């Protein structure tokens, strides 16, 4: 059957007209070479787009997998993690505030903030 589904949105008669125009414009000697060049270009384009698509799908899969791992990871209490052999660093206590490690501490302790001013009283009340 000659008349089937249109290729690239073109009917059979439109494809024949384009082929005749290409033959007239390029000539019988250069037409096969032009067809090979177009075929190689389309093949390279498809190869490149497939590679990009595969890379994108791989990246999305890895991102989804890491997010799933973060969401599904159970919270392990410190006692249980120590029982499983996890090593923990001892937490050092916070240093005491002194004039050597806190600039302006002496001035803050000597000059307390003055109390806020009292609201003016209403003499008519």
Rosetta blueprint (number, residue, H / E / L):
1 X L
2 X L
3 X L
4 X L
5 X L
6 X L
7 X E
8 X L
9 X L
10 X E
11 X L
12 X H
13 X H
14 X H
15 X H
16 X H
17 X H
18 X H
19 X H
20 X H
21 X H
22 X H
23 X H
24 X H
25 X H
26 X H
27 X H
28 X H
29 X H
30 X H
31 X H
32 X H
33 X H
34 X H
35 X H
36 X H
37 X H
38 X H
39 X H
40 X H
41 X H
42 X H
43 X H
44 X H
45 X H
46 X H
47 X H
48 X H
49 X H
50 X H
51 X H
52 X H
53 X H
54 X H
55 X H
56 X H
57 X H
58 X H
59 X H
60 X H
61 X H
62 X H
63 X H
64 X H
65 X H
66 X H
67 X H
68 X H
69 X H
70 X H
71 X H
72 X H
73 X L
74 X L
75 X L
76 X L
77 X L
78 X H
79 X H
80 X H
81 X H
82 X H
83 X H
84 X L
85 X L
86 X L
87 X L
88 X L
89 X L
90 X L
91 X L
92 X L
93 X L
94 X L
95 X L
96 X L
97 X L
98 X L
99 X L
100 X L
101 X L
102 X L
103 X L
104 X L
105 X H
106 X H
107 X H
108 X H
109 X H
110 X H
111 X L
112 X L
113 X L
114 X L
115 X L
116 X L
117 X L
118 X L
119 X L
120 X L
121 X L
122 X L
123 X L
124 X L
125 X L
